Amino acid sequence: MSALVAGMDIGSTTAKCVLLEGKEIVGKSLSPVGVDIVKDAEVALELALRDARRERSEAAFIAGTGYGRYKVYFGQLTVTEISCHARGAHFLFPGTRLVLDIGGQDTKAIRVGSSGEVIDFAMNDKCAAGTGRFLEVCANALGFDIGEIGPLSLQARHPLKVTSTCTVFAESEVTSFVSRGKEPKDILAGLHASIVSRSLSLMQRVGIEPEVTFTGGVSRNEGMVLALRRRLGAPVNVSPLSQFMGALGAALAGQARCEGAAA
């Protein structure tokens, strides 16, 4: 019987945990990250175990990744986010050759080999432009919750061009559009297109090849998914587990280490 392995992705805004047994995901959790990252990591693991109806003692191996991976003190392995997203994407979509990961605070383009290995990557972590935080700030400026803006952007009839790449200046630009009576849906469509343009420049740096897999919290935004597909002129893989891709990759890395030790 395969060992139960936990993969934990402790990000800047959320903690994700995936429990893997063999090739089956038996439990998962998504919870907020606050000031006490150690406690938040513990909570994420306990929630995933509860989801799987398992006990803590049943977890044979725990691997951590993400912004707060070194706070997973109870784990046996820490792995980079880059390799975890590549592993996770390859596991769900074996044909993946490029991963676009847009999280709360950074964006990554990862070129992936046929076995899920990282060939090259480019990353924007200097500011929040083009990330989940960017969308959240602009959504708040329009009076919407982050979960509302994807569907609303799809209703746009006259998308506006958002030229600011800085989060602060983009918020001012959004406010200016509102004062001029522009429709929120058209503003949002412009914001989504702006993020796609920034993401595309990262993707071009590593080389755009099919298949493309979209991961991270922003992949849940259907407006972003459609904008990306339109700009690429090609299909983009998105899974209900796309936000858990880092945690899944960590679990796979933990599983490989665990099996290697047992061999």
KOLDO-50540 format. One record per residue: residue number from 1; residue in three letters; z negated, y, x of N, C-alpha, C, O in turn. Coordinates in steps of 0.1 Angstrom, whole numbers, plus 5000, padded with zeros to 4 digits. Layout:
<atoms>
   pos   code     nz     ny     nx    caz    cay    cax     cz     cy     cx     oz     oy     ox
   NUM    ALA      Z      Y      X      Z      Y      X      Z      Y      X      Z      Y      X
...
</atoms>
This chain:
<atoms>
   pos   code     nz     ny     nx    caz    cay    cax     cz     cy     cx     oz     oy     ox
     1    MET   5000   4988   5008   5000   5000   5000   5000   5012   5009   4993   5013   5019
     2    SER   5008   5022   5005   5009   5035   5013   4997   5043   5012   4990   5043   5002
     3    ALA   4994   5050   5023   4982   5058   5023   4984   5071   5015   4995   5076   5014
     4    LEU   4974   5077   5010   4974   5089   5003   4973   5101   5013   4963   5102   5020
     5    VAL   4983   5109   5014   4984   5120   5023   4985   5133   5016   4992   5135   5006
     6    ALA   4977   5143   5021   4977   5157   5015   4984   5166   5024   4982   5167   5036
     7    GLY   4993   5174   5018   5000   5185   5025   4995   5198   5019   4996   5200   5007
     8    MET   4991   5208   5027   4985   5220   5022   4993   5232   5028   4994   5233   5040
     9    ASP   4998   5241   5019   5005   5253   5024   4996   5265   5019   4996   5268   5007
    10    ILE   4989   5271   5029   4981   5282   5026   4988   5295   5029   4989   5299   5040
    11    GLY   4994   5301   5018   5002   5313   5020   4994   5326   5019   4982   5325   5019
    12    SER   5001   5337   5019   4994   5350   5019   4989   5353   5005   4980   5361   5003
    13    THR   4995   5347   4994   4991   5350   4981   4986   5337   4973   4978   5338   4964
    14    THR   4992   5326   4976   4988   5314   4969   4986   5302   4979   4992   5301   4990
    15    ALA   4978   5292   4974   4976   5280   4982   4982   5269   4974   4980   5267   4962
    16    LYS   4990   5261   4980   4997   5249   4974   4993   5237   4981   4991   5236   4993
    17    CYS   4991   5226   4973   4987   5213   4978   4996   5202   4971   4997   5203   4959
    18    VAL   5001   5193   4979   5009   5182   4974   5002   5169   4979   5000   5168   4991
    19    LEU   5000   5159   4971   4995   5146   4974   5007   5136   4974   5013   5135   4964
    20    LEU   5009   5130   4985   5021   5121   4986   5016   5107   4989   5007   5104   4998
    21    GLU   5021   5097   4982   5018   5083   4984   5031   5076   4984   5038   5074   4974
    22    GLY   5035   5071   4996   5048   5066   4998   5058   5077   4996   5058   5087   5003
    23    LYS   5068   5075   4987   5078   5085   4984   5075   5092   4971   5083   5100   4966
    24    GLU   5063   5090   4966   5060   5096   4953   5049   5107   4954   5039   5105   4961
    25    ILE   5052   5118   4947   5042   5129   4946   5033   5126   4935   5037   5125   4923
    26    VAL   5021   5123   4938   5011   5118   4927   5002   5130   4922   4995   5128   4912
    27    GLY   5002   5141   4929   4994   5152   4925   4998   5165   4932   5003   5164   4943
    28    LYS   4995   5176   4926   4998   5189   4932   4989   5200   4926   4983   5198   4915
    29    SER   4988   5211   4933   4980   5222   4928   4986   5236   4933   4992   5236   4944
    30    LEU   4984   5246   4926   4988   5260   4929   4977   5269   4925   4973   5269   4913
    31    SER   4971   5276   4935   4959   5284   4932   4960   5297   4940   4967   5297   4951
    32    PRO   4953   5308   4936   4954   5320   4943   4946   5320   4956   4937   5313   4958
    33    VAL   4950   5329   4966   4943   5330   4978   4937   5344   4978   4943   5354   4975
    34    GLY   4924   5344   4982   4916   5356   4982   4912   5359   4997   4919   5357   5006
    35    VAL   4899   5364   4998   4894   5368   5011   4888   5356   5019   4888   5356   5031
    36    ASP   4884   5346   5011   4878   5334   5017   4888   5323   5018   4888   5314   5009
    37    ILE   4896   5323   5028   4907   5313   5029   4902   5299   5030   4908   5290   5025
    38    VAL   4891   5297   5038   4886   5283   5039   4882   5277   5026   4885   5266   5023
    39    LYS   4875   5286   5017   4871   5281   5004   4884   5279   4995   4884   5269   4988
    40    ASP   4894   5287   4996   4906   5286   4988   4913   5273   4992   4919   5267   4983
    41    ALA   4913   5270   5005   4920   5257   5009   4912   5245   5003   4919   5235   4998
    42    GLU   4899   5246   5003   4891   5235   4997   4894   5233   4982   4896   5222   4977
    43    VAL   4895   5245   4975   4898   5245   4961   4911   5239   4958   4913   5231   4949
    44    ALA   4921   5242   4966   4935   5237   4964   4935   5222   4965   4942   5215   4957
    45    LEU   4928   5217   4975   4927   5202   4977   4920   5195   4965   4925   5185   4960
    46    GLU   4909   5201   4961   4902   5195   4950   4910   5195   4937   4909   5186   4929
    47    LEU   4917   5206   4935   4926   5207   4922   4937   5196   4923   4940   5190   4912
    48    ALA   4943   5194   4934   4953   5184   4935   4948   5170   4933   4954   5162   4927
    49    LEU   4936   5168   4939   4930   5155   4937   4926   5152   4923   4928   5141   4917
    50    ARG   4922   5163   4916   4919   5162   4902   4931   5159   4894   4931   5151   4884
    51    ASP   4942   5165   4898   4955   5163   4891   4960   5149   4893   4966   5143   4883
    52    ALA   4957   5143   4904   4961   5129   4907   4951   5119   4903   4953   5107   4903
    53    ARG   4939   5124   4898   4928   5115   4894   4924   5106   4906   4922   5094   4904
    54    ARG   4922   5113   4917   4918   5106   4929   4905   5112   4935   4902   5124   4931
    55    GLU   4898   5105   4944   4886   5110   4950   4890   5116   4964   4900   5111   4970
    56    ARG   4881   5124   4969   4884   5130   4982   4884   5119   4993   4892   5120   5002
    57    SER   4876   5109   4991   4875   5098   5001   4888   5090   5002   4891   5083   5012
    58    GLU   4897   5092   4992   4909   5084   4992   4920   5090   5000   4930   5084   5003
    59    ALA   4919   5103   5004   4929   5110   5012   4927   5106   5026   4918   5109   5033
    60    ALA   4937   5098   5031   4937   5092   5044   4940   5103   5055   4936   5101   5067
    61    PHE   4948   5113   5052   4953   5122   5062   4956   5136   5055   4961   5136   5044
    62    ILE   4953   5147   5061   4955   5160   5056   4962   5169   5066   4957   5170   5078
    63    ALA   4973   5175   5062   4981   5183   5071   4982   5197   5065   4983   5199   5053
    64    GLY   4981   5208   5073   4982   5221   5068   4993   5229   5074   4997   5227   5086
    65    THR   4998   5238   5066   5009   5247   5071   5007   5261   5064   4998   5263   5056
    66    GLY   5015   5271   5068   5014   5284   5061   5006   5294   5069   5000   5290   5080
    67    TYR   5005   5305   5064   4998   5317   5069   4984   5313   5073   4979   5317   5084
    68    GLY   4977   5305   5065   4963   5302   5067   4961   5288   5072   4950   5282   5069
    69    ARG   4971   5282   5078   4970   5267   5082   4958   5264   5091   4952   5253   5090
    70    TYR   4954   5274   5099   4943   5271   5109   4930   5272   5102   4919   5269   5108
    71    LYS   4930   5276   5089   4917   5276   5082   4915   5263   5074   4904   5261   5068
    72    VAL   4924   5254   5075   4923   5240   5069   4915   5232   5079   4920   5223   5085
    73    TYR   4902   5235   5081   4894   5229   5091   4892   5214   5089   4889   5206   5098
    74    PHE   4893   5210   5076   4891   5196   5073   4903   5187   5075   4903   5175   5072
    75    GLY   4914   5193   5080   4927   5186   5082   4928   5180   5096   4920   5184   5105
    76    GLN   4937   5171   5098   4939   5165   5111   4952   5170   5118   4954   5167   5129
    77    LEU   4960   5179   5111   4972   5183   5117   4976   5197   5111   4975   5199   5099
    78    THR   4982   5206   5120   4988   5218   5115   5002   5218   5119   5006   5214   5131
    79    VAL   5011   5223   5111   5025   5223   5113   5031   5236   5109   5026   5243   5100
    80    THR   5042   5240   5116   5048   5253   5113   5055   5253   5099   5059   5243   5094
    81    GLU   5055   5265   5093   5062   5266   5080   5076   5263   5081   5082   5257   5072
    82    ILE   5083   5267   5092   5097   5265   5093   5101   5250   5092   5109   5246   5084
    83    SER   5093   5242   5100   5097   5228   5100   5093   5221   5087   5100   5212   5082
    84    CYS   5082   5226   5080   5078   5220   5067   5088   5223   5056   5091   5214   5048
    85    HIS   5094   5235   5056   5104   5238   5045   5116   5230   5048   5123   5226   5038
    86    ALA   5120   5228   5061   5131   5220   5064   5129   5205   5059   5138   5199   5053
    87    ARG   5117   5200   5063   5114   5186   5059   5114   5184   5043   5120   5175   5038
    88    GLY   5107   5194   5037   5106   5193   5022   5120   5194   5015   5123   5186   5006
    89    ALA   5128   5203   5020   5141   5205   5014   5150   5193   5016   5157   5188   5007
    90    HIS   5149   5187   5028   5157   5175   5031   5152   5163   5023   5161   5155   5019
    91    PHE   5139   5162   5020   5134   5152   5012   5139   5152   4998   5143   5142   4992
    92    LEU   5139   5164   4992   5144   5166   4978   5159   5166   4977   5165   5161   4967
    93    PHE   5165   5173   4987   5180   5174   4987   5185   5170   5000   5187   5179   5009
    94    PRO   5188   5158   5003   5192   5153   5016   5204   5160   5022   5206   5159   5034
    95    GLY   5212   5166   5014   5224   5173   5019   5221   5187   5024   5231   5193   5028
    96    THR   5209   5191   5023   5206   5205   5027   5209   5208   5041   5206   5200   5050
    97    ARG   5217   5219   5043   5220   5224   5057   5215   5238   5059   5214   5242   5071
    98    LEU   5210   5245   5049   5205   5258   5050   5194   5260   5040   5196   5257   5028
    99    VAL   5182   5265   5044   5171   5267   5035   5169   5282   5035   5168   5289   5046
   100    LEU   5168   5288   5023   5163   5302   5022   5150   5302   5015   5148   5297   5004
   101    ASP   5140   5306   5023   5126   5306   5018   5122   5321   5016   5121   5328   5026
   102    ILE   5119   5325   5004   5114   5338   5001   5100   5337   4995   5098   5332   4984
   103    GLY   5090   5341   5003   5076   5340   4998   5070   5354   4995   5077   5363   4992
   104    GLY   5057   5354   4995   5050   5367   4991   5052   5378   5001   5052   5389   4998
   105    GLN   5052   5374   5014   5053   5384   5025   5064   5383   5035   5066   5392   5043
   106    ASP   5071   5373   5035   5083   5371   5044   5094   5363   5038   5093   5357   5028
   107    THR   5105   5364   5045   5118   5357   5042   5123   5350   5054   5123   5355   5065
   108    LYS   5127   5337   5052   5132   5329   5063   5145   5322   5059   5147   5318   5048
   109    ALA   5154   5322   5069   5166   5314   5067   5166   5303   5078   5164   5306   5090
   110    ILE   5167   5291   5074   5165   5280   5083   5177   5270   5082   5181   5265   5072
   111    ARG   5183   5269   5094   5195   5259   5094   5189   5245   5097   5181   5244   5107
   112    VAL   5194   5236   5089   5188   5222   5090   5198   5212   5093   5210   5213   5089
   113    GLY   5194   5202   5102   5203   5192   5106   5203   5180   5096   5196   5181   5086
   114    SER   5211   5170   5098   5213   5159   5089   5200   5151   5087   5200   5143   5077
   115    SER   5191   5152   5096   5178   5144   5095   5167   5153   5090   5155   5148   5090
   116    GLY   5170   5165   5087   5159   5174   5082   5153   5182   5094   5143   5189   5092
   117    GLU   5159   5181   5106   5153   5188   5117   5158   5203   5117   5169   5206   5111
   118    VAL   5150   5212   5123   5154   5226   5124   5163   5228   5135   5160   5224   5147
   119    ILE   5175   5234   5132   5185   5237   5143   5183   5252   5147   5184   5255   5159
   120    ASP   5181   5261   5138   5179   5275   5141   5172   5282   5129   5172   5276   5118
   121    PHE   5167   5293   5131   5161   5300   5120   5160   5315   5123   5160   5319   5135
   122    ALA   5160   5323   5113   5158   5338   5114   5147   5342   5103   5147   5336   5093
   123    MET   5140   5352   5107   5128   5355   5098   5126   5370   5097   5127   5377   5107
   124    ASN   5123   5375   5085   5119   5389   5083   5104   5389   5080   5100   5386   5069
   125    ASP   5096   5392   5090   5082   5393   5087   5076   5407   5091   5064   5408   5093
   126    LYS   5085   5416   5094   5080   5430   5098   5075   5438   5087   5067   5447   5089
   127    CYS   5081   5436   5075   5076   5444   5063   5079   5435   5051   5085   5425   5052
   128    ALA   5074   5440   5039   5075   5432   5027   5088   5434   5020   5090   5428   5009
   129    ALA   5098   5442   5025   5111   5444   5019   5118   5430   5017   5119   5422   5026
   130    GLY   5123   5428   5004   5130   5416   5001   5121   5404   4999   5126   5393   4999
   131    THR   5108   5406   4997   5099   5395   4995   5093   5395   4980   5097   5404   4972
   132    GLY   5085   5386   4978   5078   5385   4965   5070   5398   4963   5069   5403   4951
   133    ARG   5064   5403   4973   5056   5415   4972   5064   5427   4968   5060   5435   4960
   134    PHE   5076   5428   4974   5086   5438   4971   5089   5438   4956   5089   5448   4949
   135    LEU   5092   5426   4950   5095   5425   4936   5083   5428   4927   5084   5435   4917
   136    GLU   5071   5424   4932   5059   5427   4924   5056   5442   4923   5053   5447   4912
   137    VAL   5058   5449   4934   5055   5464   4934   5065   5471   4925   5062   5479   4917
   138    CYS   5078   5467   4926   5088   5473   4917   5086   5469   4903   5089   5478   4894
   139    ALA   5082   5457   4900   5080   5453   4886   5068   5461   4880   5069   5465   4869
   140    ASN   5058   5463   4888   5046   5471   4883   5050   5485   4881   5045   5492   4871
   141    ALA   5059   5490   4889   5064   5504   4887   5072   5506   4874   5072   5517   4868
   142    LEU   5077   5495   4869   5085   5495   4856   5076   5491   4845   5080   5491   4833
   143    GLY   5064   5486   4848   5054   5482   4837   5056   5468   4833   5052   5464   4822
   144    PHE   5061   5460   4842   5063   5445   4838   5055   5436   4847   5052   5440   4858
   145    ASP   5052   5424   4842   5046   5414   4850   5057   5407   4858   5069   5407   4854
   146    ILE   5054   5402   4870   5063   5396   4879   5071   5385   4872   5083   5382   4875
   147    GLY   5065   5378   4863   5071   5366   4856   5082   5371   4846   5090   5362   4841
   148    GLU   5082   5383   4842   5091   5388   4832   5104   5393   4837   5114   5394   4830
   149    ILE   5104   5397   4850   5116   5404   4855   5128   5396   4857   5140   5401   4856
   150    GLY   5127   5383   4860   5139   5375   4862   5147   5374   4850   5159   5377   4850
   151    PRO   5141   5369   4838   5149   5368   4826   5155   5382   4821   5166   5383   4816
   152    LEU   5147   5392   4823   5151   5406   4819   5163   5410   4827   5173   5417   4822
   153    SER   5163   5407   4840   5175   5412   4849   5188   5405   4844   5199   5411   4847
   154    LEU   5187   5393   4838   5199   5386   4834   5206   5393   4822   5217   5391   4819
   155    GLN   5199   5402   4816   5204   5410   4804   5212   5422   4808   5217   5429   4800
   156    ALA   5212   5425   4821   5218   5438   4826   5233   5439   4823   5240   5429   4824
   157    ARG   5237   5450   4819   5251   5453   4816   5257   5462   4826   5269   5461   4829
   158    HIS   5249   5471   4832   5254   5480   4842   5244   5481   4854   5236   5490   4855
   159    PRO   5244   5470   4862   5234   5470   4873   5235   5482   4882   5246   5486   4885
   160    LEU   5224   5487   4886   5223   5499   4895   5222   5495   4909   5218   5484   4912
   161    LYS   5227   5503   4918   5226   5500   4932   5213   5506   4938   5211   5518   4938
   162    VAL   5205   5497   4943   5192   5502   4949   5195   5502   4964   5197   5491   4970
   163    THR   5194   5514   4970   5197   5515   4984   5185   5514   4994   5187   5511   5006
   164    SER   5173   5516   4989   5161   5516   4997   5158   5502   5001   5157   5493   4993
   165    THR   5155   5500   5014   5151   5486   5019   5136   5486   5021   5131   5475   5022
   166    CYS   5130   5497   5022   5115   5498   5023   5109   5497   5010   5113   5503   5000
   167    THR   5098   5489   5009   5091   5487   4996   5086   5500   4990   5088   5503   4978
   168    VAL   5081   5509   4998   5075   5522   4993   5087   5530   4988   5085   5536   4977
   169    PHE   5098   5531   4996   5109   5540   4991   5116   5534   4979   5121   5541   4970
   170    ALA   5117   5520   4978   5123   5514   4967   5115   5517   4954   5121   5519   4944
   171    GLU   5101   5517   4955   5093   5520   4944   5096   5534   4939   5097   5537   4927
   172    SER   5098   5544   4948   5101   5557   4945   5115   5558   4938   5117   5566   4929
   173    GLU   5124   5550   4943   5138   5550   4938   5138   5544   4923   5145   5549   4915
   174    VAL   5129   5534   4921   5128   5528   4908   5122   5539   4898   5127   5540   4887
   175    THR   5112   5546   4903   5106   5556   4894   5116   5567   4891   5116   5573   4880
   176    SER   5124   5570   4901   5135   5581   4899   5145   5576   4888   5149   5584   4880
   177    PHE   5149   5563   4889   5158   5558   4879   5152   5558   4865   5159   5562   4855
   178    VAL   5139   5555   4864   5132   5556   4851   5132   5570   4845   5135   5572   4833
   179    SER   5129   5580   4854   5129   5594   4849   5142   5599   4845   5143   5608   4837
   180    ARG   5153   5592   4850   5167   5596   4846   5171   5588   4834   5183   5589   4829
   181    GLY   5162   5580   4828   5165   5572   4816   5173   5560   4817   5179   5555   4808
   182    LYS   5173   5554   4829   5181   5542   4832   5173   5530   4826   5161   5530   4825
   183    GLU   5181   5520   4822   5175   5508   4816   5168   5499   4826   5173   5497   4837
   184    PRO   5156   5495   4823   5148   5486   4832   5156   5474   4836   5156   5470   4848
   185    LYS   5164   5468   4827   5171   5456   4830   5182   5459   4841   5185   5450   4849
   186    ASP   5188   5471   4840   5198   5474   4850   5192   5477   4864   5198   5475   4874
   187    ILE   5180   5483   4863   5173   5486   4876   5169   5473   4883   5171   5471   4895
   188    LEU   5164   5463   4875   5160   5450   4880   5171   5442   4886   5170   5436   4896
   189    ALA   5183   5443   4879   5195   5436   4884   5198   5442   4898   5203   5434   4907
   190    GLY   5197   5455   4899   5200   5461   4912   5190   5457   4923   5194   5455   4934
   191    LEU   5177   5456   4919   5167   5451   4929   5170   5437   4933   5169   5434   4945
   192    HIS   5174   5428   4924   5177   5415   4928   5189   5414   4937   5189   5406   4947
   193    ALA   5199   5422   4934   5211   5422   4943   5207   5427   4957   5213   5423   4967
   194    SER   5198   5437   4957   5194   5443   4970   5187   5432   4979   5189   5431   4991
   195    ILE   5179   5424   4972   5172   5413   4980   5181   5403   4984   5180   5398   4996
   196    VAL   5191   5399   4976   5201   5390   4980   5209   5395   4992   5212   5387   5001
   197    SER   5212   5407   4993   5220   5413   5004   5211   5412   5017   5217   5408   5027
   198    ARG   5198   5415   5016   5190   5413   5028   5189   5399   5032   5189   5396   5044
   199    SER   5187   5390   5022   5186   5376   5025   5199   5371   5032   5199   5362   5041
   200    LEU   5210   5375   5027   5223   5371   5032   5225   5374   5047   5231   5366   5054
   201    SER   5220   5386   5051   5221   5390   5065   5213   5380   5074   5218   5377   5085
   202    LEU   5202   5375   5069   5194   5365   5076   5201   5352   5077   5202   5346   5087
   203    MET   5207   5348   5065   5214   5335   5065   5226   5336   5074   5229   5325   5080
   204    GLN   5233   5347   5075   5245   5348   5083   5241   5347   5098   5249   5342   5106
   205    ARG   5229   5351   5101   5225   5350   5115   5223   5336   5120   5225   5333   5132
   206    VAL   5220   5327   5111   5219   5313   5115   5231   5304   5111   5233   5293   5116
   207    GLY   5240   5310   5103   5252   5303   5099   5251   5297   5085   5242   5288   5083
   208    ILE   5259   5302   5076   5258   5297   5062   5267   5285   5061   5279   5285   5063
   209    GLU   5260   5274   5057   5267   5261   5055   5262   5255   5042   5250   5256   5039
   210    PRO   5271   5248   5034   5266   5241   5023   5259   5228   5028   5263   5223   5038
   211    GLU   5248   5223   5021   5242   5228   5009   5231   5238   5013   5225   5238   5023
   212    VAL   5229   5248   5003   5219   5258   5004   5207   5254   4995   5210   5251   4983
   213    THR   5195   5254   5000   5184   5251   4991   5174   5263   4992   5171   5268   5002
   214    PHE   5170   5268   4980   5162   5280   4978   5148   5275   4976   5145   5268   4967
   215    THR   5138   5280   4984   5124   5276   4983   5115   5289   4983   5120   5300   4984
   216    GLY   5102   5286   4981   5093   5297   4980   5091   5302   4966   5098   5298   4957
   217    GLY   5080   5310   4964   5077   5315   4951   5088   5322   4944   5089   5322   4931
   218    VAL   5096   5330   4951   5107   5338   4945   5118   5329   4939   5126   5334   4931
   219    SER   5118   5317   4943   5128   5307   4938   5126   5304   4923   5135   5299   4916
   220    ARG   5114   5308   4918   5111   5306   4904   5117   5316   4895   5118   5315   4883
   221    ASN   5122   5327   4902   5128   5338   4895   5143   5335   4892   5151   5335   4901
   222    GLU   5146   5333   4879   5160   5328   4876   5170   5339   4878   5182   5336   4880
   223    GLY   5166   5352   4878   5175   5363   4881   5179   5363   4896   5190   5365   4899
   224    MET   5169   5359   4905   5172   5358   4919   5181   5346   4922   5191   5347   4930
   225    VAL   5179   5335   4915   5187   5323   4917   5202   5326   4913   5211   5323   4921
   226    LEU   5204   5333   4902   5217   5336   4897   5224   5346   4906   5236   5344   4910
   227    ALA   5217   5356   4911   5222   5366   4920   5226   5360   4933   5237   5363   4938
   228    LEU   5218   5350   4938   5222   5344   4950   5234   5335   4949   5243   5335   4957
   229    ARG   5235   5327   4938   5246   5319   4935   5259   5327   4934   5270   5323   4939
   230    ARG   5258   5338   4927   5270   5346   4925   5275   5352   4939   5287   5352   4941
   231    ARG   5265   5357   4947   5269   5363   4960   5275   5352   4969   5284   5355   4977
   232    LEU   5269   5340   4969   5274   5330   4978   5287   5324   4973   5295   5318   4980
   233    GLY   5289   5325   4959   5300   5318   4953   5300   5303   4954   5310   5296   4955
   234    ALA   5287   5298   4954   5285   5283   4956   5272   5279   4950   5264   5288   4947
   235    PRO   5271   5267   4947   5258   5262   4941   5246   5264   4951   5248   5264   4963
   236    VAL   5235   5265   4945   5222   5267   4953   5212   5257   4947   5209   5257   4935
   237    ASN   5207   5248   4956   5197   5239   4951   5183   5246   4948   5178   5253   4956
   238    VAL   5178   5243   4936   5165   5248   4932   5158   5237   4925   5164   5230   4916
   239    SER   5145   5235   4928   5138   5224   4922   5125   5230   4915   5120   5240   4920
   240    PRO   5120   5223   4905   5107   5227   4900   5096   5227   4911   5085   5233   4909
   241    LEU   5099   5220   4922   5090   5219   4933   5093   5228   4944   5087   5228   4955
   242    SER   5102   5237   4942   5106   5246   4953   5095   5255   4958   5095   5258   4970
   243    GLN   5086   5259   4950   5074   5267   4955   5065   5258   4963   5056   5263   4971
   244    PHE   5065   5245   4961   5057   5235   4968   5063   5230   4981   5058   5220   4987
   245    MET   5075   5235   4984   5083   5229   4995   5075   5228   5008   5076   5218   5015
   246    GLY   5068   5239   5012   5060   5239   5024   5049   5228   5024   5048   5221   5034
   247    ALA   5042   5227   5013   5032   5217   5012   5037   5203   5012   5032   5194   5018
   248    LEU   5049   5201   5006   5056   5188   5006   5060   5185   5020   5058   5173   5025
   249    GLY   5065   5194   5027   5069   5192   5041   5057   5188   5050   5058   5180   5059
   250    ALA   5046   5195   5047   5033   5192   5055   5029   5178   5052   5024   5171   5061
   251    ALA   5029   5174   5039   5026   5160   5036   5035   5150   5043   5030   5140   5047
   252    LEU   5047   5153   5043   5057   5144   5050   5054   5143   5065   5055   5132   5071
   253    ALA   5050   5154   5071   5047   5154   5085   5034   5146   5087   5033   5139   5097
   254    GLY   5024   5148   5078   5012   5141   5079   5014   5126   5077   5008   5118   5084
   255    GLN   5023   5123   5068   5026   5109   5066   5033   5102   5078   5029   5091   5082
   256    ALA   5042   5110   5085   5048   5104   5097   5038   5102   5108   5038   5092   5115
   257    ARG   5029   5112   5109   5018   5110   5119   5009   5099   5116   5005   5091   5125
   258    CYS   5006   5097   5103   4997   5087   5099   5003   5073   5101   4996   5064   5106
   259    GLU   5016   5072   5098   5023   5059   5099   5025   5056   5114   5024   5044   5118
   260    GLY   5027   5066   5122   5029   5064   5137   5016   5059   5143   5016   5050   5152
   261    ALA   5004   5064   5138   4992   5060   5144   4988   5046   5140   4981   5038   5147
   262    ALA   4993   5042   5128   4991   5028   5123   5000   5018   5129   4997   5006   5128
   263    ALA   5011   5022   5134   5021   5013   5139   5016   5006   5152   5023   4998   5158
</atoms>
